[in-house]
Structure formats: structure tokens, C-alpha cells
Amino acid sequence: MTYKLHREVVDEKVTRLSLGVVEVDAYLKFLQYRCRANTWISYGYDLQIYLNFIRKPLLEVTSADILAFVDSQQSAPNRQGRTNGSPVRAPAFPTGQLTGGLPRWPASTNISEFFMTFPVRIIRCRGV
């Protein structure tokens, strides 16, 4: 499944973001009231890229998956065609994976923290 960020716009303002994953949508709703609009939308796009990279249910995500994502984003070419300051000589990703990284560092490293602690958050919410 490919995730796509859906934006609801009312009076030229984004009023809702959704990726179709209940937990991620709840997190985006939480962020809506804690961040400025551009930051909130950036989180949504970062999460879209993350979910399309991981391609597994959230409860099955491991620390290794998150570190692989961060590593792939650091080695992805930037707008100047460089990775970590050196020119790109070959595609950074094998066929079938992302063709480019985030155009900037993710909105916050809190995204990684969110997914690393996600199972703990679910357990706390369910009262297990």
C-alpha cells in the first residue's frame, strides 16, 4: 500500500491532514494544535515518506527499521545532487525504493522518537 497525505482545505486553510493510519492521524491531529501550520504540514509529508519507506504495520516497526530510514535519508541526494557533501555518482536507492530523500531534515527528530516509542504509547492508551 502506498500512503498519500490527504489535506482538507477550508477557506484556503488546511484544516485536516490524514494518511489513513488511525494512530498517525491522531498524532497529526495532536500536532495541529501544537505547531504552526507549515510545521504541521511538514510533519505530515515526513510521515508519508516514512510510512512508504517502512512498508509494515506500525506495531511491527523496530529500531532497526527507523535507523535504516534515517540512514537512507542521509545518503539521499539533496537539491544540489550531493550526499553528505560529495557528488552523487550513482542512484542512492535500489529499484523499487524511494528515488529521493527529504528535501530537508525531517520536521523534527521527534518523528523517530514517536515511532520508536509507539508500542509503549499504544499500551499506555489501552491501559494494558
Beta strands, then each sheet from edge to edge (+ up, - down):
strand 1: 6-10
strand 2: 13-18
strand 3: 82-83
strand 4: 86-87
sheet 1: 1+ 2-
sheet 2: 3+ 4-
end
